[in-house]
């Protein structure tokens, strides 16, 4: 049980470390993306400020407003299409920094409105201007082309940042899934720890039950020996009781015989007593007879004497 608990603790620590690494990577990617987006916003603000300053300068001193307006009109659909393309995947993504991406979208829309306003002002202020040297026009065109290329590069960077944002969203969702799995695994481990604790408790109860069973077995063997001894003593007592009953029956028989003998002796004694009485009577009669004989003899002697005389 302890080995199982140790393996579960090691697995839990490993999963926790992995989740910490993933979370740290996500936070680092999020901070990097935020810094890049902020830097991009600053660059775009600077670029658009330079663009507006250049347009104002050329607007005051040149007559190429139609070309600039057409260039800006070509640029606006591209910017709007790219802004829409970059803005569409942001809306459904429910990420931690969606507010910053919406801010970028709003900033692009504001810049688009500002450019449209600039074109409107150019159209309103369109009037015959003094001719400008072709070199200035060429430099302005090159400046606009450079700004368009720079804007495209920044838009590509925005798309890369949005792609990084998607990746960070996926990582965040995966991190959330990992957290849910981690919490589920932690709950399962908690249940397993509870089961292990219950199993340990049951094992302890089983050991106590085994010890109690062994003690009861010893006591039962002692009780069995005592019961066997008592049974043997009871058997001996039954045998002694049987012998005593036999002796008692024999004594009763002897007593009965003695009682009969006593009765016979009493009868004999009575008969002897009767004989004694009879004998005494006979002796009395014999004495009387002897006395009568002596008297008769005396009388006979006296008669004889008388006869002699």
VOPAGU-2260 file (C-alpha; in pm, 1 decimal, decimal comma):
REM VOPAGU-2260
SITE   aa  ch    i         X         Y         Z
SITE  UNK   A    0       0,0       0,0       0,0
SITE  UNK   A    1     283,5     241,0      83,4
SITE  UNK   A    2     458,8     158,5    -247,9
SITE  UNK   A    3     135,8     222,3    -438,9
SITE  UNK   A    4      85,2     554,3    -257,1
SITE  UNK   A    5     448,3     655,3    -332,3
SITE  UNK   A    6     409,2     578,2    -705,6
SITE  UNK   A    7      86,8     780,5    -715,6
SITE  UNK   A    8     259,3    1072,9    -540,8
SITE  UNK   A    9     546,6    1061,4    -791,8
SITE  UNK   A   10     304,0    1056,2   -1085,9
SITE  UNK   A   11     111,5    1346,2    -932,9
SITE  UNK   A   12     430,9    1550,5    -891,6
SITE  UNK   A   13     534,7    1473,8   -1252,8
SITE  UNK   A   14     197,1    1581,4   -1391,1
SITE  UNK   A   15     205,6    1895,9   -1175,8
SITE  UNK   A   16     555,5    1985,8   -1304,7
SITE  UNK   A   17     443,6    1927,3   -1665,6
SITE  UNK   A   18     137,8    2148,0   -1614,2
SITE  UNK   A   19     359,1    2416,9   -1457,6
SITE  UNK   A   20     591,8    2410,0   -1762,1
SITE  UNK   A   21     298,5    2432,2   -2003,3
SITE  UNK   A   22     145,5    2717,0   -1802,3
SITE  UNK   A   23     479,3    2902,2   -1792,2
SITE  UNK   A   24     518,8    2860,2   -2171,5
SITE  UNK   A   25     166,6    2987,6   -2230,0
SITE  UNK   A   26     223,3    3289,0   -2005,2
SITE  UNK   A   27     554,8    3364,4   -2179,2
SITE  UNK   A   28     390,4    3336,6   -2523,0
SITE  UNK   A   29     104,6    3558,3   -2407,2
SITE  UNK   A   30     340,9    3825,4   -2274,8
SITE  UNK   A   31     553,1    3809,5   -2591,8
SITE  UNK   A   32     241,2    3844,8   -2806,9
SITE  UNK   A   33     119,3    4138,7   -2599,7
SITE  UNK   A   34     455,8    4314,0   -2629,1
SITE  UNK   A   35     462,8    4251,8   -3005,0
SITE  UNK   A   36     106,5    4381,1   -3045,5
SITE  UNK   A   37     184,4    4693,0   -2842,6
SITE  UNK   A   38     501,2    4751,3   -3044,1
SITE  UNK   A   39     304,7    4702,9   -3364,9
SITE  UNK   A   40      43,3    4952,7   -3248,9
SITE  UNK   A   41     313,6    5209,0   -3174,2
SITE  UNK   A   42     477,3    5149,1   -3513,6
SITE  UNK   A   43     144,6    5184,7   -3692,2
SITE  UNK   A   44      67,2    5504,7   -3504,5
SITE  UNK   A   45     407,0    5643,8   -3602,6
SITE  UNK   A   46     367,4    5530,2   -3964,2
SITE  UNK   A   47      22,6    5679,5   -3996,9
SITE  UNK   A   48     136,8    6001,1   -3831,7
SITE  UNK   A   49     429,0    6019,3   -4077,4
SITE  UNK   A   50     192,7    5939,1   -4361,8
SITE  UNK   A   51     -49,8    6213,3   -4260,1
SITE  UNK   A   52     235,2    6462,2   -4217,4
SITE  UNK   A   53     378,0    6372,5   -4557,9
SITE  UNK   A   54      37,8    6395,5   -4722,4
SITE  UNK   A   55     -28,4    6733,2   -4561,7
SITE  UNK   A   56     311,3    6861,9   -4673,9
SITE  UNK   A   57     270,0    6739,8   -5028,0
SITE  UNK   A   58     -88,2    6851,5   -5031,6
SITE  UNK   A   59       9,1    7206,7   -4960,0
SITE  UNK   A   60     286,6    7222,7   -5216,2
SITE  UNK   A   61     195,5    6980,2   -5492,9
SITE  UNK   A   62     -82,1    6910,7   -5736,7
SITE  UNK   A   63     -76,0    6533,0   -5736,3
SITE  UNK   A   64    -379,4    6495,0   -5510,9
SITE  UNK   A   65    -557,8    6280,7   -5766,8
SITE  UNK   A   66    -274,2    6030,7   -5774,6
SITE  UNK   A   67    -254,5    6026,2   -5394,7
SITE  UNK   A   68    -629,8    5986,2   -5368,0
SITE  UNK   A   69    -627,0    5698,8   -5616,1
SITE  UNK   A   70    -336,1    5539,8   -5430,5
SITE  UNK   A   71    -515,5    5577,2   -5100,5
SITE  UNK   A   72    -834,8    5442,3   -5256,6
SITE  UNK   A   73    -639,7    5138,2   -5375,9
SITE  UNK   A   74    -487,2    5105,8   -5032,5
SITE  UNK   A   75    -815,2    5130,4   -4838,4
SITE  UNK   A   76    -979,3    4816,4   -4988,1
SITE  UNK   A   77    -660,9    4619,6   -4925,6
SITE  UNK   A   78    -642,0    4740,3   -4568,3
SITE  UNK   A   79   -1010,7    4681,4   -4510,3
SITE  UNK   A   80    -994,0    4331,1   -4663,1
SITE  UNK   A   81    -687,1    4243,8   -4457,5
SITE  UNK   A   82    -839,6    4394,6   -4146,3
SITE  UNK   A   83   -1155,3    4193,1   -4203,9
SITE  UNK   A   84    -950,9    3879,2   -4272,7
SITE  UNK   A   85    -751,3    3930,5   -3956,6
SITE  UNK   A   86   -1056,1    4029,5   -3756,3
SITE  UNK   A   87   -1276,9    3733,0   -3850,1
SITE  UNK   A   88   -1081,8    3463,1   -3662,1
SITE  UNK   A   89   -1057,2    3685,9   -3355,4
SITE  UNK   A   90   -1427,7    3714,3   -3292,6
SITE  UNK   A   91   -1503,9    3346,1   -3225,6
SITE  UNK   A   92   -1187,5    3287,4   -3028,4
SITE  UNK   A   93   -1260,2    3306,1   -2659,5
SITE  UNK   A   94    -907,1    3364,8   -2529,6
SITE  UNK   A   95    -751,0    3551,2   -2246,4
SITE  UNK   A   96    -625,1    3848,0   -2465,5
SITE  UNK   A   97    -924,8    3884,1   -2700,6
SITE  UNK   A   98    -974,7    4238,3   -2563,2
SITE  UNK   A   99    -632,4    4343,9   -2696,9
SITE  UNK   A  100    -706,9    4191,7   -3038,4
SITE  UNK   A  101   -1037,2    4378,9   -3049,9
SITE  UNK   A  102    -844,3    4694,2   -2962,4
SITE  UNK   A  103    -614,1    4628,8   -3260,9
SITE  UNK   A  104    -919,6    4578,6   -3480,6
SITE  UNK   A  105   -1073,8    4904,7   -3357,0
SITE  UNK   A  106    -745,9    5082,4   -3413,9
SITE  UNK   A  107    -733,7    4956,2   -3775,2
SITE  UNK   A  108   -1091,6    5069,5   -3828,9
SITE  UNK   A  109   -1010,1    5412,4   -3684,4
SITE  UNK   A  110    -706,7    5437,5   -3910,1
SITE  UNK   A  111    -921,7    5335,7   -4206,7
SITE  UNK   A  112   -1175,4    5605,6   -4115,6
SITE  UNK   A  113    -892,6    5855,9   -4077,9
SITE  UNK   A  114    -758,8    5765,2   -4422,5
SITE  UNK   A  115   -1108,0    5795,1   -4572,3
SITE  UNK   A  116   -1144,4    6134,1   -4406,6
SITE  UNK   A  117    -807,6    6233,4   -4550,6
SITE  UNK   A  118    -919,9    6131,8   -4899,4
SITE  UNK   A  119   -1240,0    6331,0   -4852,0
SITE  UNK   A  120   -1040,2    6634,8   -4749,6
SITE  UNK   A  121    -816,4    6585,0   -5052,7
SITE  UNK   A  122   -1120,8    6569,1   -5280,6
SITE  UNK   A  123   -1268,6    6879,8   -5118,5
SITE  UNK   A  124    -944,8    7073,7   -5146,8
SITE  UNK   A  125    -881,4    6956,4   -5502,2
SITE  UNK   A  126    -805,7    7267,0   -5705,8
SITE  UNK   A  127    -554,2    7366,9   -5967,0
SITE  UNK   A  128    -214,1    7393,4   -5804,3
SITE  UNK   A  129     108,1    7515,6   -5942,2
SITE  UNK   A  130     309,4    7249,1   -6111,4
SITE  UNK   A  131     540,1    7041,9   -5898,6
SITE  UNK   A  132     867,5    6898,3   -6013,6
SITE  UNK   A  133     841,4    6533,5   -6124,8
SITE  UNK   A  134    1109,2    6438,9   -5873,0
SITE  UNK   A  135     885,0    6542,7   -5582,2
SITE  UNK   A  136     597,4    6344,8   -5728,4
SITE  UNK   A  137     822,8    6043,0   -5775,9
SITE  UNK   A  138     952,7    6074,7   -5419,7
SITE  UNK   A  139     597,0    6097,9   -5286,9
SITE  UNK   A  140     499,0    5788,4   -5486,5
SITE  UNK   A  141     802,9    5603,5   -5354,8
SITE  UNK   A  142     713,7    5719,0   -5004,0
SITE  UNK   A  143     358,2    5590,8   -5044,2
SITE  UNK   A  144     483,6    5259,5   -5189,0
SITE  UNK   A  145     727,6    5222,6   -4901,4
SITE  UNK   A  146     451,2    5293,8   -4655,2
SITE  UNK   A  147     226,1    5038,8   -4827,5
SITE  UNK   A  148     502,3    4776,6   -4814,1
SITE  UNK   A  149     569,2    4860,6   -4452,9
SITE  UNK   A  150     199,1    4840,9   -4377,5
SITE  UNK   A  151     178,7    4502,3   -4552,0
SITE  UNK   A  152     474,8    4384,2   -4346,1
SITE  UNK   A  153     305,3    4502,4   -4030,7
SITE  UNK   A  154     -15,6    4334,6   -4137,9
SITE  UNK   A  155     179,1    4012,6   -4191,5
SITE  UNK   A  156     322,1    4058,2   -3844,1
SITE  UNK   A  157     -32,5    4109,7   -3716,3
SITE  UNK   A  158    -138,3    3789,2   -3889,8
SITE  UNK   A  159     157,8    3609,5   -3735,1
SITE  UNK   A  160      63,5    3750,7   -3398,0
SITE  UNK   A  161    -294,0    3642,2   -3454,6
SITE  UNK   A  162    -163,9    3300,4   -3550,6
SITE  UNK   A  163      40,1    3299,9   -3232,5
SITE  UNK   A  164    -274,9    3408,0   -3053,4
SITE  UNK   A  165    -459,2    3110,8   -3204,0
SITE  UNK   A  166    -175,1    2885,6   -3094,9
SITE  UNK   A  167    -187,9    3039,2   -2747,8
SITE  UNK   A  168    -566,9    2987,0   -2746,2
SITE  UNK   A  169    -516,8    2624,2   -2842,1
SITE  UNK   A  170    -249,2    2593,5   -2576,8
SITE  UNK   A  171    -483,5    2755,5   -2326,9
SITE  UNK   A  172    -761,7    2512,5   -2421,7
SITE  UNK   A  173    -517,6    2223,4   -2401,8
SITE  UNK   A  174    -395,7    2359,6   -2070,5
SITE  UNK   A  175    -754,7    2375,4   -1950,1
SITE  UNK   A  176    -808,7    2017,4   -2065,6
SITE  UNK   A  177    -485,2    1918,0   -1893,5
SITE  UNK   A  178    -599,5    2095,5   -1579,0
SITE  UNK   A  179    -933,8    1915,2   -1596,3
SITE  UNK   A  180    -753,2    1584,7   -1654,1
SITE  UNK   A  181    -512,8    1673,3   -1373,3
SITE  UNK   A  182    -801,3    1753,8   -1139,2
SITE  UNK   A  183    -977,6    1434,3   -1247,5
SITE  UNK   A  184    -656,9    1237,5   -1193,3
SITE  UNK   A  185    -611,5    1411,3    -859,0
SITE  UNK   A  186    -967,8    1318,3    -763,9
SITE  UNK   A  187    -904,6     959,9    -877,3
SITE  UNK   A  188    -580,9     954,8    -678,7
SITE  UNK   A  189    -765,7    1093,3    -378,0
SITE  UNK   A  190   -1023,3     817,6    -413,5
SITE  UNK   A  191    -743,7     562,1    -454,0
SITE  UNK   A  192    -570,3     702,7    -144,9
SITE  UNK   A  193    -898,9     674,4      44,9
SITE  UNK   A  194    -937,9     318,6     -82,1
SITE  UNK   A  195    -575,2     247,6      12,7
SITE  UNK   A  196    -636,0     394,5     359,0
SITE  UNK   A  197    -952,6     188,0     389,4
SITE  UNK   A  198    -762,2    -118,2     267,0
SITE  UNK   A  199    -486,1     -47,6     520,7
SITE  UNK   A  200    -748,8      -7,8     791,7
SITE  UNK   A  201    -915,1    -328,6     677,7
SITE  UNK   A  202    -574,4    -500,3     680,4
SITE  UNK   A  203    -516,2    -378,5    1035,3
SITE  UNK   A  204    -865,4    -493,4    1132,1
SITE  UNK   A  205    -791,0    -826,7     964,9
SITE  UNK   A  206    -465,4    -860,1    1159,7
SITE  UNK   A  207    -650,4    -777,7    1481,1
SITE  UNK   A  208    -920,8   -1028,1    1387,1
SITE  UNK   A  209    -653,0   -1289,9    1316,6
SITE  UNK   A  210    -490,5   -1221,4    1654,4
SITE  UNK   A  211    -831,3   -1237,9    1824,7
SITE  UNK   A  212    -909,0   -1557,2    1634,1
SITE  UNK   A  213    -577,0   -1711,0    1740,2
SITE  UNK   A  214    -642,7   -1610,5    2101,4
SITE  UNK   A  215    -996,5   -1746,9    2083,4
SITE  UNK   A  216    -860,9   -2066,1    1925,7
SITE  UNK   A  217    -615,0   -2108,1    2214,3
SITE  UNK   A  218    -890,0   -2038,6    2466,4
SITE  UNK   A  219   -1119,8   -2277,5    2281,2
SITE  UNK   A  220    -854,1   -2549,7    2291,0
SITE  UNK   A  221    -814,1   -2488,5    2664,2
SITE  UNK   A  222   -1188,8   -2498,5    2712,5
SITE  UNK   A  223   -1201,9   -2815,8    2502,2
SITE  UNK   A  224    -934,4   -2974,2    2721,0
SITE  UNK   A  225   -1127,1   -2868,3    3030,5
SITE  UNK   A  226   -1449,2   -3003,1    2880,1
SITE  UNK   A  227   -1268,2   -3327,7    2799,5
SITE  UNK   A  228   -1141,0   -3347,0    3154,4
SITE  UNK   A  229   -1486,7   -3270,9    3290,0
SITE  UNK   A  230   -1630,1   -3530,6    3053,7
SITE  UNK   A  231   -1381,7   -3789,1    3178,5
SITE  UNK   A  232   -1458,8   -3694,9    3537,9
SITE  UNK   A  233   -1828,7   -3714,9    3459,2
SITE  UNK   A  234   -1775,9   -4057,2    3304,3
SITE  UNK   A  235   -1589,1   -4170,0    3614,1
SITE  UNK   A  236   -1861,9   -4025,3    3834,2
SITE  UNK   A  237   -2123,6   -4207,2    3625,2
SITE  UNK   A  238   -1926,8   -4528,3    3667,1
SITE  UNK   A  239   -1895,0   -4464,4    4040,7
SITE  UNK   A  240   -2265,8   -4382,0    4050,9
SITE  UNK   A  241   -2343,2   -4706,2    3871,3
SITE  UNK   A  242   -2122,3   -4896,9    4114,7
SITE  UNK   A  243   -2284,2   -4714,9    4405,9
SITE  UNK   A  244   -2629,4   -4794,9    4267,5
SITE  UNK   A  245   -2525,4   -5159,1    4230,8
SITE  UNK   A  246   -2392,6   -5156,4    4586,1
SITE  UNK   A  247   -2709,3   -4982,0    4699,5
SITE  UNK   A  248   -2921,6   -5242,0    4527,5
SITE  UNK   A  249   -2712,6   -5513,8    4685,4
SITE  UNK   A  250   -2735,9   -5340,3    5024,0
SITE  UNK   A  251   -3110,5   -5307,2    4979,3
SITE  UNK   A  252   -3128,2   -5673,3    4889,2
SITE  UNK   A  253   -2918,5   -5763,6    5194,6
SITE  UNK   A  254   -3131,4   -5530,7    5405,8
SITE  UNK   A  255   -3441,3   -5701,4    5273,5
SITE  UNK   A  256   -3289,2   -6038,4    5350,0
SITE  UNK   A  257   -3188,0   -5917,2    5695,0
SITE  UNK   A  258   -3537,1   -5781,8    5745,3
SITE  UNK   A  259   -3676,6   -6121,5    5654,2
SITE  UNK   A  260   -3427,9   -6287,1    5889,1
SITE  UNK   A  261   -3522,5   -6041,3    6162,0
SITE  UNK   A  262   -3885,7   -6121,9    6102,0
SITE  UNK   A  263   -3805,7   -6492,8    6115,9
SITE  UNK   A  264   -3599,6   -6437,8    6429,7
SITE  UNK   A  265   -3882,4   -6241,2    6581,3
SITE  UNK   A  266   -4121,3   -6524,4    6497,1
SITE  UNK   A  267   -3870,5   -6774,2    6635,4
SITE  UNK   A  268   -3819,7   -6556,0    6937,4
SITE  UNK   A  269   -4192,2   -6539,6    6989,4
SITE  UNK   A  270   -4215,3   -6912,2    6953,5
SITE  UNK   A  271   -3922,9   -6954,9    7194,7
SITE  UNK   A  272   -4091,9   -6719,3    7431,7
SITE  UNK   A  273   -4404,9   -6924,8    7401,9
SITE  UNK   A  274   -4203,4   -7239,3    7455,6
SITE  UNK   A  275   -4031,4   -7080,4    7753,2
SITE  UNK   A  276   -4364,8   -6987,1    7901,1
SITE  UNK   A  277   -4492,1   -7331,9    7834,0
SITE  UNK   A  278   -4176,1   -7479,8    7978,3
SITE  UNK   A  279   -4208,3   -7269,4    8289,6
SITE  UNK   A  280   -4568,6   -7381,5    8322,2
SITE  UNK   A  281   -4458,2   -7738,4    8273,1
SITE  UNK   A  282   -4186,0   -7695,6    8531,7
SITE  UNK   A  283   -4441,0   -7550,9    8769,0
SITE  UNK   A  284   -4667,9   -7841,9    8700,6
SITE  UNK   A  285   -4376,3   -8078,9    8739,7
SITE  UNK   A  286   -4289,7   -7926,9    9072,4
SITE  UNK   A  287   -4645,7   -7961,4    9182,3
SITE  UNK   A  288   -4642,2   -8312,6    9054,7
SITE  UNK   A  289   -4318,6   -8376,7    9239,4
SITE  UNK   A  290   -4467,0   -8222,7    9547,2
SITE  UNK   A  291   -4774,7   -8434,9    9501,4
SITE  UNK   A  292   -4555,3   -8736,1    9456,1
SITE  UNK   A  293   -4360,1   -8648,6    9767,7
SITE  UNK   A  294   -4683,0   -8602,3    9955,2
SITE  UNK   A  295   -4813,8   -8920,5    9805,5
SITE  UNK   A  296   -4495,7   -9094,7    9908,1
SITE  UNK   A  297   -4526,9   -8951,1   10253,6
SITE  UNK   A  298   -4882,0   -9061,0   10267,1
SITE  UNK   A  299   -4787,0   -9402,3   10140,6
SITE  UNK   A  300   -4515,7   -9428,6   10397,7
SITE  UNK   A  301   -4749,6   -9321,2   10665,0
SITE  UNK   A  302   -5004,4   -9571,5   10532,3
SITE  UNK   A  303   -4744,3   -9836,3   10527,1
SITE  UNK   A  304   -4640,6   -9751,0   10873,0
SITE  UNK   A  305   -4995,5   -9760,0   10974,4
SITE  UNK   A  306   -5037,6  -10087,5   10808,7
SITE  UNK   A  307   -4744,1  -10231,1   10986,5
SITE  UNK   A  308   -4874,6  -10131,6   11308,2
